[in-house]
């Protein structure tokens, strides 16, 4: 036991001596203006050992200076129009931010008397402030290469600097007009990666980026949908519709959402709100027609559908809606089980439904599951033998 204790006593000074030696060697490399990469390797090896090394500000300071030296060499190559590794240069800058922020958190810790004496903040913040715009360019560079994971990391560091105490003197949250741009591109990266967490991380700020708000809201909707967050999805759709009522993304999805919940009254309110601003837009008129159909307001539905047909005779859905109304009314009469009493009315309803359903067939030939059974009923009740036989054969092929 005593032997083991002696070994431990000797091991600690040896580790300290090795640390001092490597720190001294790194300082020599940095002072010479050469072998910055070797200096960085010495410091990262020390940090990899863990323990007290991770609390040593000198190690982080030398690491920062080693990477800064490599970054300066890369910039010199640019100035001299020599070949250089663009990606590596941007990665050095990102690394410097990470190192400096870690060092600043250690630097800001109070001493045993509760005093905080910042040794490194001012110099490091000033150096990185002059280079900060290159973080943004590192993001756009990686986006052009479709390296969205790497691009997001650059935008994330750029945005995060606004909340870092290291850069408090620059008040980026108030002074940096590029923050919403960076937030928008970070949101795009998350969307391209189909990563909801990344998409949403800076989404609040992305909403404020002038000119791309509608795109940002679409990506945010997609993220909530992927997370099965019904509340977030609906709220963002509502926000998108409120801000961009004429945009083709928000209204249809919001109407579909309400329809899926059987909330036709909400769809009608939504459509009327949209029509108050865009009274001639077919999309909103069609949504109103469908909502009125589901609410059983037949006369109003027929009126809106006829208006749509007059505006665009090639739009198929209004024909379907009108035919469906007549067929539903016929079905209600049939349920009374008094065919003699309602024979004339039933015949009139099927006659009214026929031209609209036949037109729907012409305009939407692929939608056989809707028009084929409907025409079967119509031809059967109107005693149209040839037409009935043709539909009967068709239905048998569909059943197969």
FIMARFI-115545 format. One record per residue (C-alpha): residue number from 1; residue in three letters; z, x, y. Coordinates in steps of 0.001 Angstrom, whole numbers, plus 500000, padded with zeros to 6 digits. Layout:
N
{num->NUM	residuo->Ala	Z->Z	X->X	Y->Y} .
...
This chain:
400
{num->1	residuo->Unk	Z->500000	X->500000	Y->500000} .
{num->2	residuo->Unk	Z->500849	X->502878	Y->502366} .
{num->3	residuo->Unk	Z->497535	X->504532	Y->501556} .
{num->4	residuo->Unk	Z->495617	X->501380	Y->502515} .
{num->5	residuo->Unk	Z->497571	X->501136	Y->505772} .
{num->6	residuo->Unk	Z->496695	X->504715	Y->506660} .
{num->7	residuo->Unk	Z->493002	X->504032	Y->506016} .
{num->8	residuo->Unk	Z->493061	X->501064	Y->508375} .
{num->9	residuo->Unk	Z->494800	X->503088	Y->511064} .
{num->10	residuo->Unk	Z->492125	X->505754	Y->510913} .
{num->11	residuo->Unk	Z->489253	X->503218	Y->510669} .
{num->12	residuo->Unk	Z->489963	X->501598	Y->514036} .
{num->13	residuo->Unk	Z->489681	X->504812	Y->516108} .
{num->14	residuo->Unk	Z->486537	X->505739	Y->514202} .
{num->15	residuo->Unk	Z->484950	X->502383	Y->515121} .
{num->16	residuo->Unk	Z->485929	X->502873	Y->518754} .
{num->17	residuo->Unk	Z->484451	X->506378	Y->518744} .
{num->18	residuo->Unk	Z->481207	X->505079	Y->517215} .
{num->19	residuo->Unk	Z->481034	X->502315	Y->519828} .
{num->20	residuo->Unk	Z->481566	X->504793	Y->522671} .
{num->21	residuo->Unk	Z->478904	X->507073	Y->521232} .
{num->22	residuo->Unk	Z->476322	X->504289	Y->521023} .
{num->23	residuo->Unk	Z->477149	X->503015	Y->524507} .
{num->24	residuo->Unk	Z->476794	X->506528	Y->525859} .
{num->25	residuo->Unk	Z->473470	X->506991	Y->524074} .
{num->26	residuo->Unk	Z->472183	X->503654	Y->525432} .
{num->27	residuo->Unk	Z->473145	X->504693	Y->528957} .
{num->28	residuo->Unk	Z->471185	X->507927	Y->528502} .
{num->29	residuo->Unk	Z->468100	X->506031	Y->527319} .
{num->30	residuo->Unk	Z->468269	X->503660	Y->530279} .
{num->31	residuo->Unk	Z->468914	X->506435	Y->532806} .
{num->32	residuo->Unk	Z->465904	X->508395	Y->531532} .
{num->33	residuo->Unk	Z->463632	X->505373	Y->532084} .
{num->34	residuo->Unk	Z->462388	X->505687	Y->528511} .
{num->35	residuo->Unk	Z->463242	X->504261	Y->525129} .
{num->36	residuo->Unk	Z->464579	X->500995	Y->526537} .
{num->37	residuo->Unk	Z->463825	X->499416	Y->523178} .
{num->38	residuo->Unk	Z->466091	X->501940	Y->521450} .
{num->39	residuo->Unk	Z->468863	X->501171	Y->523929} .
{num->40	residuo->Unk	Z->468494	X->497474	Y->523180} .
{num->41	residuo->Unk	Z->468643	X->498129	Y->519440} .
{num->42	residuo->Unk	Z->471886	X->500085	Y->519814} .
{num->43	residuo->Unk	Z->473508	X->497214	Y->521726} .
{num->44	residuo->Unk	Z->472298	X->494429	Y->519432} .
{num->45	residuo->Unk	Z->473570	X->496422	Y->516448} .
{num->46	residuo->Unk	Z->476997	X->496646	Y->518078} .
{num->47	residuo->Unk	Z->477020	X->492906	Y->518744} .
{num->48	residuo->Unk	Z->475968	X->492228	Y->515165} .
{num->49	residuo->Unk	Z->479197	X->493892	Y->514041} .
{num->50	residuo->Unk	Z->481097	X->491054	Y->515714} .
{num->51	residuo->Unk	Z->484759	X->491336	Y->516553} .
{num->52	residuo->Unk	Z->485742	X->492713	Y->519932} .
{num->53	residuo->Unk	Z->482203	X->493930	Y->520546} .
{num->54	residuo->Unk	Z->481200	X->490361	Y->521353} .
{num->55	residuo->Unk	Z->483761	X->490310	Y->524138} .
{num->56	residuo->Unk	Z->482704	X->493658	Y->525632} .
{num->57	residuo->Unk	Z->480968	X->493132	Y->528961} .
{num->58	residuo->Unk	Z->479610	X->496693	Y->529004} .
{num->59	residuo->Unk	Z->477567	X->496045	Y->525872} .
{num->60	residuo->Unk	Z->475957	X->492949	Y->527362} .
{num->61	residuo->Unk	Z->475352	X->494720	Y->530660} .
{num->62	residuo->Unk	Z->473542	X->497592	Y->528945} .
{num->63	residuo->Unk	Z->471591	X->495143	Y->526788} .
{num->64	residuo->Unk	Z->470505	X->493310	Y->529916} .
{num->65	residuo->Unk	Z->469429	X->496541	Y->531608} .
{num->66	residuo->Unk	Z->467534	X->497661	Y->528495} .
{num->67	residuo->Unk	Z->465514	X->494451	Y->528369} .
{num->68	residuo->Unk	Z->465010	X->494500	Y->532136} .
{num->69	residuo->Unk	Z->463590	X->497998	Y->531782} .
{num->70	residuo->Unk	Z->461123	X->496851	Y->529126} .
{num->71	residuo->Unk	Z->460127	X->493924	Y->531324} .
{num->72	residuo->Unk	Z->459508	X->496257	Y->534264} .
{num->73	residuo->Unk	Z->457317	X->498460	Y->532067} .
{num->74	residuo->Unk	Z->455268	X->495451	Y->531031} .
{num->75	residuo->Unk	Z->454804	X->494470	Y->534669} .
{num->76	residuo->Unk	Z->453688	X->497992	Y->535483} .
{num->77	residuo->Unk	Z->450969	X->497673	Y->532855} .
{num->78	residuo->Unk	Z->449810	X->494469	Y->534515} .
{num->79	residuo->Unk	Z->449672	X->496268	Y->537889} .
{num->80	residuo->Unk	Z->447694	X->499129	Y->536364} .
{num->81	residuo->Unk	Z->445438	X->496631	Y->534567} .
{num->82	residuo->Unk	Z->446379	X->498040	Y->531201} .
{num->83	residuo->Unk	Z->446676	X->496088	Y->527960} .
{num->84	residuo->Unk	Z->449997	X->494354	Y->527487} .
{num->85	residuo->Unk	Z->451562	X->491740	Y->525227} .
{num->86	residuo->Unk	Z->451868	X->488597	Y->527353} .
{num->87	residuo->Unk	Z->453965	X->486687	Y->524837} .
{num->88	residuo->Unk	Z->456355	X->489604	Y->524400} .
{num->89	residuo->Unk	Z->456779	X->489933	Y->528166} .
{num->90	residuo->Unk	Z->457694	X->486254	Y->528551} .
{num->91	residuo->Unk	Z->460088	X->486545	Y->525616} .
{num->92	residuo->Unk	Z->461824	X->489467	Y->527327} .
{num->93	residuo->Unk	Z->462416	X->487315	Y->530383} .
{num->94	residuo->Unk	Z->463844	X->484482	Y->528319} .
{num->95	residuo->Unk	Z->466079	X->487006	Y->526553} .
{num->96	residuo->Unk	Z->467330	X->488362	Y->529880} .
{num->97	residuo->Unk	Z->468413	X->484888	Y->530940} .
{num->98	residuo->Unk	Z->470308	X->484366	Y->527693} .
{num->99	residuo->Unk	Z->472035	X->487753	Y->527967} .
{num->100	residuo->Unk	Z->472913	X->487340	Y->531642} .
{num->101	residuo->Unk	Z->474356	X->483865	Y->531126} .
{num->102	residuo->Unk	Z->476519	X->485088	Y->528232} .
{num->103	residuo->Unk	Z->477674	X->488054	Y->530294} .
{num->104	residuo->Unk	Z->478471	X->485761	Y->533221} .
{num->105	residuo->Unk	Z->480678	X->483559	Y->531047} .
{num->106	residuo->Unk	Z->482645	X->486661	Y->529996} .
{num->107	residuo->Unk	Z->482706	X->487940	Y->533558} .
{num->108	residuo->Unk	Z->484167	X->484668	Y->534825} .
{num->109	residuo->Unk	Z->487182	X->484725	Y->532538} .
{num->110	residuo->Unk	Z->490473	X->485190	Y->534392} .
{num->111	residuo->Unk	Z->492586	X->488275	Y->533759} .
{num->112	residuo->Unk	Z->496206	X->488216	Y->532632} .
{num->113	residuo->Unk	Z->497265	X->487208	Y->536156} .
{num->114	residuo->Unk	Z->494743	X->484376	Y->536345} .
{num->115	residuo->Unk	Z->492412	X->486235	Y->538707} .
{num->116	residuo->Unk	Z->488624	X->486137	Y->538396} .
{num->117	residuo->Unk	Z->486777	X->489229	Y->539562} .
{num->118	residuo->Unk	Z->483029	X->488845	Y->539128} .
{num->119	residuo->Unk	Z->481429	X->492238	Y->538584} .
{num->120	residuo->Unk	Z->477912	X->491311	Y->537548} .
{num->121	residuo->Unk	Z->477041	X->487837	Y->538838} .
{num->122	residuo->Unk	Z->475548	X->488616	Y->542244} .
{num->123	residuo->Unk	Z->473231	X->491418	Y->541099} .
{num->124	residuo->Unk	Z->472072	X->489717	Y->537919} .
{num->125	residuo->Unk	Z->471535	X->486362	Y->539606} .
{num->126	residuo->Unk	Z->469482	X->487927	Y->542371} .
{num->127	residuo->Unk	Z->467285	X->489835	Y->539917} .
{num->128	residuo->Unk	Z->466660	X->486815	Y->537717} .
{num->129	residuo->Unk	Z->466128	X->484486	Y->540665} .
{num->130	residuo->Unk	Z->463086	X->486496	Y->541747} .
{num->131	residuo->Unk	Z->461641	X->486170	Y->538226} .
{num->132	residuo->Unk	Z->462585	X->482563	Y->537517} .
{num->133	residuo->Unk	Z->459176	X->481044	Y->538194} .
{num->134	residuo->Unk	Z->457835	X->483166	Y->535312} .
{num->135	residuo->Unk	Z->460015	X->481148	Y->532924} .
{num->136	residuo->Unk	Z->457963	X->478096	Y->533922} .
{num->137	residuo->Unk	Z->454750	X->480049	Y->533393} .
{num->138	residuo->Unk	Z->456047	X->481177	Y->530003} .
{num->139	residuo->Unk	Z->456304	X->477511	Y->529105} .
{num->140	residuo->Unk	Z->452801	X->476638	Y->530270} .
{num->141	residuo->Unk	Z->451423	X->479759	Y->528580} .
{num->142	residuo->Unk	Z->452826	X->478638	Y->525235} .
{num->143	residuo->Unk	Z->451624	X->475089	Y->525797} .
{num->144	residuo->Unk	Z->448068	X->476339	Y->526184} .
{num->145	residuo->Unk	Z->448515	X->478083	Y->522839} .
{num->146	residuo->Unk	Z->449919	X->474809	Y->521437} .
{num->147	residuo->Unk	Z->453137	X->476656	Y->520599} .
{num->148	residuo->Unk	Z->455249	X->473681	Y->521623} .
{num->149	residuo->Unk	Z->458524	X->474900	Y->520133} .
{num->150	residuo->Unk	Z->458336	X->478107	Y->522149} .
{num->151	residuo->Unk	Z->457112	X->476279	Y->525245} .
{num->152	residuo->Unk	Z->460059	X->473888	Y->525095} .
{num->153	residuo->Unk	Z->462470	X->476826	Y->524902} .
{num->154	residuo->Unk	Z->461113	X->478260	Y->528167} .
{num->155	residuo->Unk	Z->461251	X->474951	Y->530023} .
{num->156	residuo->Unk	Z->464728	X->474353	Y->528625} .
{num->157	residuo->Unk	Z->466037	X->477685	Y->529950} .
{num->158	residuo->Unk	Z->464326	X->477054	Y->533289} .
{num->159	residuo->Unk	Z->465986	X->473656	Y->533660} .
{num->160	residuo->Unk	Z->469340	X->474778	Y->532293} .
{num->161	residuo->Unk	Z->469606	X->477463	Y->534985} .
{num->162	residuo->Unk	Z->470246	X->474676	Y->537497} .
{num->163	residuo->Unk	Z->473637	X->473970	Y->535887} .
{num->164	residuo->Unk	Z->474612	X->477586	Y->535178} .
{num->165	residuo->Unk	Z->477426	X->479009	Y->537359} .
{num->166	residuo->Unk	Z->475453	X->482257	Y->537396} .
{num->167	residuo->Unk	Z->472928	X->480644	Y->539753} .
{num->168	residuo->Unk	Z->475270	X->478387	Y->541705} .
{num->169	residuo->Unk	Z->474440	X->480140	Y->544971} .
{num->170	residuo->Unk	Z->470809	X->478999	Y->544747} .
{num->171	residuo->Unk	Z->471634	X->475294	Y->544199} .
{num->172	residuo->Unk	Z->468502	X->474711	Y->542110} .
{num->173	residuo->Unk	Z->469359	X->471058	Y->541479} .
{num->174	residuo->Unk	Z->468832	X->470408	Y->545189} .
{num->175	residuo->Unk	Z->466279	X->473032	Y->546189} .
{num->176	residuo->Unk	Z->463952	X->473458	Y->543207} .
{num->177	residuo->Unk	Z->461086	X->470966	Y->543390} .
{num->178	residuo->Unk	Z->459643	X->472302	Y->540126} .
{num->179	residuo->Unk	Z->462489	X->470949	Y->537991} .
{num->180	residuo->Unk	Z->460866	X->467516	Y->537378} .
{num->181	residuo->Unk	Z->457613	X->469253	Y->536396} .
{num->182	residuo->Unk	Z->459436	X->471454	Y->533887} .
{num->183	residuo->Unk	Z->461319	X->468419	Y->532560} .
{num->184	residuo->Unk	Z->458077	X->466505	Y->532090} .
{num->185	residuo->Unk	Z->456437	X->469346	Y->530153} .
{num->186	residuo->Unk	Z->459570	X->469762	Y->528027} .
{num->187	residuo->Unk	Z->459308	X->466049	Y->527219} .
{num->188	residuo->Unk	Z->455646	X->466476	Y->526292} .
{num->189	residuo->Unk	Z->456569	X->469337	Y->523950} .
{num->190	residuo->Unk	Z->459138	X->467165	Y->522199} .
{num->191	residuo->Unk	Z->456603	X->464367	Y->521852} .
{num->192	residuo->Unk	Z->453945	X->466697	Y->520427} .
{num->193	residuo->Unk	Z->456476	X->468011	Y->517917} .
{num->194	residuo->Unk	Z->457522	X->464435	Y->517038} .
{num->195	residuo->Unk	Z->461097	X->465507	Y->517778} .
{num->196	residuo->Unk	Z->463031	X->462650	Y->519457} .
{num->197	residuo->Unk	Z->466011	X->464808	Y->520454} .
{num->198	residuo->Unk	Z->463768	X->467303	Y->522246} .
{num->199	residuo->Unk	Z->461758	X->464505	Y->523828} .
{num->200	residuo->Unk	Z->464852	X->462845	Y->525242} .
{num->201	residuo->Unk	Z->466799	X->465950	Y->526313} .
{num->202	residuo->Unk	Z->465308	X->466123	Y->529806} .
{num->203	residuo->Unk	Z->463813	X->462636	Y->529906} .
{num->204	residuo->Unk	Z->465882	X->461393	Y->532847} .
{num->205	residuo->Unk	Z->464516	X->464143	Y->535056} .
{num->206	residuo->Unk	Z->461006	X->463766	Y->533600} .
{num->207	residuo->Unk	Z->460954	X->460147	Y->534793} .
{num->208	residuo->Unk	Z->461048	X->461461	Y->538362} .
{num->209	residuo->Unk	Z->457981	X->463691	Y->538115} .
{num->210	residuo->Unk	Z->455491	X->462120	Y->540490} .
{num->211	residuo->Unk	Z->452149	X->461280	Y->538918} .
{num->212	residuo->Unk	Z->453229	X->461470	Y->535278} .
{num->213	residuo->Unk	Z->456027	X->458877	Y->535184} .
{num->214	residuo->Unk	Z->454031	X->456459	Y->533028} .
{num->215	residuo->Unk	Z->453272	X->459177	Y->530466} .
{num->216	residuo->Unk	Z->456917	X->460262	Y->530379} .
{num->217	residuo->Unk	Z->458036	X->456685	Y->529758} .
{num->218	residuo->Unk	Z->455560	X->456359	Y->526892} .
{num->219	residuo->Unk	Z->456921	X->459508	Y->525241} .
{num->220	residuo->Unk	Z->460489	X->458290	Y->525736} .
{num->221	residuo->Unk	Z->459601	X->454939	Y->524146} .
{num->222	residuo->Unk	Z->458124	X->456785	Y->521179} .
{num->223	residuo->Unk	Z->461295	X->458856	Y->520788} .
{num->224	residuo->Unk	Z->463544	X->455794	Y->520779} .
{num->225	residuo->Unk	Z->461229	X->454082	Y->518317} .
{num->226	residuo->Unk	Z->461415	X->457094	Y->515974} .
{num->227	residuo->Unk	Z->465204	X->457015	Y->516218} .
{num->228	residuo->Unk	Z->465259	X->453281	Y->515461} .
{num->229	residuo->Unk	Z->467090	X->452827	Y->518761} .
{num->230	residuo->Unk	Z->466073	X->449236	Y->519505} .
{num->231	residuo->Unk	Z->468075	X->449037	Y->522713} .
{num->232	residuo->Unk	Z->466687	X->452257	Y->524165} .
{num->233	residuo->Unk	Z->463163	X->451283	Y->523109} .
{num->234	residuo->Unk	Z->463347	X->447857	Y->524725} .
{num->235	residuo->Unk	Z->465007	X->449109	Y->527916} .
{num->236	residuo->Unk	Z->462366	X->451797	Y->528383} .
{num->237	residuo->Unk	Z->459539	X->449351	Y->527720} .
{num->238	residuo->Unk	Z->461063	X->447039	Y->530311} .
{num->239	residuo->Unk	Z->461333	X->449904	Y->532780} .
{num->240	residuo->Unk	Z->457733	X->450903	Y->532107} .
{num->241	residuo->Unk	Z->456516	X->447333	Y->532582} .
{num->242	residuo->Unk	Z->458555	X->446911	Y->535778} .
{num->243	residuo->Unk	Z->457139	X->450104	Y->537267} .
{num->244	residuo->Unk	Z->453630	X->449867	Y->535805} .
{num->245	residuo->Unk	Z->452908	X->446203	Y->534966} .
{num->246	residuo->Unk	Z->449171	X->446810	Y->534700} .
{num->247	residuo->Unk	Z->449472	X->449742	Y->532298} .
{num->248	residuo->Unk	Z->448042	X->449015	Y->528812} .
{num->249	residuo->Unk	Z->451003	X->450575	Y->526964} .
{num->250	residuo->Unk	Z->454141	X->448714	Y->528035} .
{num->251	residuo->Unk	Z->453235	X->445019	Y->528232} .
{num->252	residuo->Unk	Z->451626	X->444649	Y->524769} .
{num->253	residuo->Unk	Z->454485	X->446445	Y->523004} .
{num->254	residuo->Unk	Z->457130	X->444493	Y->524864} .
{num->255	residuo->Unk	Z->455341	X->441224	Y->524056} .
{num->256	residuo->Unk	Z->455019	X->442286	Y->520392} .
{num->257	residuo->Unk	Z->458724	X->443102	Y->520319} .
{num->258	residuo->Unk	Z->459643	X->439628	Y->521613} .
{num->259	residuo->Unk	Z->457177	X->437976	Y->519259} .
{num->260	residuo->Unk	Z->458716	X->439817	Y->516308} .
{num->261	residuo->Unk	Z->462041	X->438245	Y->517299} .
{num->262	residuo->Unk	Z->460468	X->434818	Y->517719} .
{num->263	residuo->Unk	Z->461279	X->434950	Y->521444} .
{num->264	residuo->Unk	Z->458157	X->433215	Y->522697} .
{num->265	residuo->Unk	Z->459954	X->432017	Y->525821} .
{num->266	residuo->Unk	Z->460557	X->435678	Y->526767} .
{num->267	residuo->Unk	Z->456869	X->436470	Y->526192} .
{num->268	residuo->Unk	Z->455909	X->433551	Y->528434} .
{num->269	residuo->Unk	Z->458218	X->434742	Y->531209} .
{num->270	residuo->Unk	Z->456811	X->438250	Y->530842} .
{num->271	residuo->Unk	Z->453218	X->437002	Y->530981} .
{num->272	residuo->Unk	Z->453882	X->434782	Y->534027} .
{num->273	residuo->Unk	Z->455516	X->437700	Y->535800} .
{num->274	residuo->Unk	Z->452486	X->439870	Y->535121} .
{num->275	residuo->Unk	Z->450060	X->437107	Y->536132} .
{num->276	residuo->Unk	Z->451834	X->436722	Y->539460} .
{num->277	residuo->Unk	Z->450507	X->440190	Y->540305} .
{num->278	residuo->Unk	Z->447298	X->440211	Y->538243} .
{num->279	residuo->Unk	Z->446197	X->436564	Y->537899} .
{num->280	residuo->Unk	Z->442813	X->437332	Y->536357} .
{num->281	residuo->Unk	Z->443806	X->439906	Y->533738} .
{num->282	residuo->Unk	Z->442782	X->438662	Y->530237} .
{num->283	residuo->Unk	Z->445592	X->440559	Y->528485} .
{num->284	residuo->Unk	Z->448259	X->438589	Y->530316} .
{num->285	residuo->Unk	Z->446419	X->435276	Y->529985} .
{num->286	residuo->Unk	Z->446049	X->435831	Y->526255} .
{num->287	residuo->Unk	Z->449753	X->436609	Y->525857} .
{num->288	residuo->Unk	Z->450533	X->433407	Y->527732} .
{num->289	residuo->Unk	Z->448157	X->431462	Y->525479} .
{num->290	residuo->Unk	Z->449867	X->432770	Y->522329} .
{num->291	residuo->Unk	Z->453355	X->432110	Y->523735} .
{num->292	residuo->Unk	Z->452420	X->428534	Y->524635} .
{num->293	residuo->Unk	Z->450994	X->428067	Y->521142} .
{num->294	residuo->Unk	Z->454227	X->429234	Y->519523} .
{num->295	residuo->Unk	Z->456283	X->427065	Y->521860} .
{num->296	residuo->Unk	Z->454264	X->423986	Y->520884} .
{num->297	residuo->Unk	Z->452959	X->423434	Y->524404} .
{num->298	residuo->Unk	Z->449508	X->422556	Y->523141} .
{num->299	residuo->Unk	Z->447801	X->421133	Y->526208} .
{num->300	residuo->Unk	Z->448826	X->424122	Y->528334} .
{num->301	residuo->Unk	Z->447720	X->426528	Y->525602} .
{num->302	residuo->Unk	Z->444294	X->424866	Y->525344} .
{num->303	residuo->Unk	Z->443889	X->424991	Y->529134} .
{num->304	residuo->Unk	Z->444713	X->428711	Y->529307} .
{num->305	residuo->Unk	Z->442517	X->429455	Y->526279} .
{num->306	residuo->Unk	Z->439583	X->427541	Y->527774} .
{num->307	residuo->Unk	Z->440028	X->429538	Y->530963} .
{num->308	residuo->Unk	Z->439872	X->432759	Y->528938} .
{num->309	residuo->Unk	Z->436725	X->431628	Y->527125} .
{num->310	residuo->Unk	Z->435078	X->430824	Y->530445} .
{num->311	residuo->Unk	Z->435941	X->434307	Y->531712} .
{num->312	residuo->Unk	Z->434875	X->436137	Y->528538} .
{num->313	residuo->Unk	Z->433105	X->434153	Y->525782} .
{num->314	residuo->Unk	Z->433258	X->437170	Y->523449} .
{num->315	residuo->Unk	Z->437048	X->437254	Y->523366} .
{num->316	residuo->Unk	Z->437953	X->435948	Y->519907} .
{num->317	residuo->Unk	Z->441653	X->435047	Y->520131} .
{num->318	residuo->Unk	Z->441337	X->432009	Y->522452} .
{num->319	residuo->Unk	Z->439036	X->430310	Y->519930} .
{num->320	residuo->Unk	Z->441591	X->430953	Y->517196} .
{num->321	residuo->Unk	Z->444435	X->429572	Y->519304} .
{num->322	residuo->Unk	Z->442602	X->426326	Y->520091} .
{num->323	residuo->Unk	Z->441493	X->425820	Y->516489} .
{num->324	residuo->Unk	Z->445045	X->426502	Y->515290} .
{num->325	residuo->Unk	Z->446418	X->423802	Y->517590} .
{num->326	residuo->Unk	Z->444056	X->421162	Y->516216} .
{num->327	residuo->Unk	Z->444762	X->422220	Y->512633} .
{num->328	residuo->Unk	Z->448536	X->422137	Y->513225} .
{num->329	residuo->Unk	Z->448269	X->418652	Y->514700} .
{num->330	residuo->Unk	Z->446244	X->417545	Y->511679} .
{num->331	residuo->Unk	Z->448869	X->418993	Y->509372} .
{num->332	residuo->Unk	Z->451614	X->417029	Y->511127} .
{num->333	residuo->Unk	Z->449657	X->413801	Y->510606} .
{num->334	residuo->Unk	Z->449051	X->414642	Y->506953} .
{num->335	residuo->Unk	Z->452785	X->415087	Y->506426} .
{num->336	residuo->Unk	Z->453237	X->411396	Y->507248} .
{num->337	residuo->Unk	Z->451315	X->410634	Y->504051} .
{num->338	residuo->Unk	Z->449389	X->407665	Y->505472} .
{num->339	residuo->Unk	Z->445732	X->408793	Y->505197} .
{num->340	residuo->Unk	Z->444230	X->405372	Y->505897} .
{num->341	residuo->Unk	Z->446208	X->404915	Y->509090} .
{num->342	residuo->Unk	Z->445334	X->408334	Y->510474} .
{num->343	residuo->Unk	Z->441888	X->408866	Y->508929} .
{num->344	residuo->Unk	Z->440038	X->408608	Y->512225} .
{num->345	residuo->Unk	Z->442486	X->410871	Y->514058} .
{num->346	residuo->Unk	Z->442389	X->413438	Y->511275} .
{num->347	residuo->Unk	Z->438611	X->413465	Y->511273} .
{num->348	residuo->Unk	Z->438561	X->413969	Y->515046} .
{num->349	residuo->Unk	Z->441033	X->416859	Y->514853} .
{num->350	residuo->Unk	Z->439058	X->418669	Y->512143} .
{num->351	residuo->Unk	Z->435848	X->418120	Y->514090} .
{num->352	residuo->Unk	Z->437485	X->419615	Y->517191} .
{num->353	residuo->Unk	Z->438808	X->422586	Y->515252} .
{num->354	residuo->Unk	Z->435512	X->423373	Y->513507} .
{num->355	residuo->Unk	Z->433414	X->424929	Y->516337} .
{num->356	residuo->Unk	Z->436320	X->427068	Y->517543} .
{num->357	residuo->Unk	Z->437139	X->428415	Y->514082} .
{num->358	residuo->Unk	Z->433470	X->429040	Y->513295} .
{num->359	residuo->Unk	Z->433103	X->430943	Y->516544} .
{num->360	residuo->Unk	Z->436207	X->432937	Y->515696} .
{num->361	residuo->Unk	Z->434597	X->433808	Y->512375} .
{num->362	residuo->Unk	Z->431511	X->435158	Y->514149} .
{num->363	residuo->Unk	Z->433560	X->437176	Y->516622} .
{num->364	residuo->Unk	Z->436098	X->438478	Y->514089} .
{num->365	residuo->Unk	Z->434246	X->438612	Y->510733} .
{num->366	residuo->Unk	Z->436720	X->441056	Y->509209} .
{num->367	residuo->Unk	Z->439691	X->438739	Y->509739} .
{num->368	residuo->Unk	Z->438927	X->436665	Y->506661} .
{num->369	residuo->Unk	Z->442550	X->435898	Y->505846} .
{num->370	residuo->Unk	Z->442748	X->433803	Y->509013} .
{num->371	residuo->Unk	Z->439449	X->431985	Y->509275} .
{num->372	residuo->Unk	Z->438554	X->431521	Y->505594} .
{num->373	residuo->Unk	Z->441522	X->429290	Y->504575} .
{num->374	residuo->Unk	Z->441211	X->427381	Y->507858} .
{num->375	residuo->Unk	Z->437500	X->426694	Y->507363} .
{num->376	residuo->Unk	Z->438221	X->425676	Y->503745} .
{num->377	residuo->Unk	Z->440508	X->422920	Y->505063} .
{num->378	residuo->Unk	Z->438045	X->421887	Y->507748} .
{num->379	residuo->Unk	Z->435010	X->421670	Y->505432} .
{num->380	residuo->Unk	Z->437021	X->419912	Y->502731} .
{num->381	residuo->Unk	Z->438286	X->417222	Y->505077} .
{num->382	residuo->Unk	Z->434886	X->416761	Y->506751} .
{num->383	residuo->Unk	Z->433107	X->416533	Y->503370} .
{num->384	residuo->Unk	Z->430733	X->419388	Y->504233} .
{num->385	residuo->Unk	Z->429673	X->420311	Y->500698} .
{num->386	residuo->Unk	Z->427419	X->423318	Y->501287} .
{num->387	residuo->Unk	Z->429779	X->424914	Y->503765} .
{num->388	residuo->Unk	Z->432766	X->424183	Y->501532} .
{num->389	residuo->Unk	Z->431110	X->425784	Y->498498} .
{num->390	residuo->Unk	Z->430303	X->428927	Y->500472} .
{num->391	residuo->Unk	Z->433895	X->429295	Y->501688} .
{num->392	residuo->Unk	Z->435277	X->428454	Y->498256} .
{num->393	residuo->Unk	Z->433284	X->431315	Y->496727} .
{num->394	residuo->Unk	Z->434396	X->433617	Y->499511} .
{num->395	residuo->Unk	Z->438060	X->432771	Y->499018} .
{num->396	residuo->Unk	Z->437796	X->433582	Y->495331} .
{num->397	residuo->Unk	Z->436550	X->437092	Y->496176} .
{num->398	residuo->Unk	Z->439445	X->437534	Y->498611} .
{num->399	residuo->Unk	Z->441964	X->436455	Y->495969} .
{num->400	residuo->Unk	Z->440680	X->439121	Y->493631} .
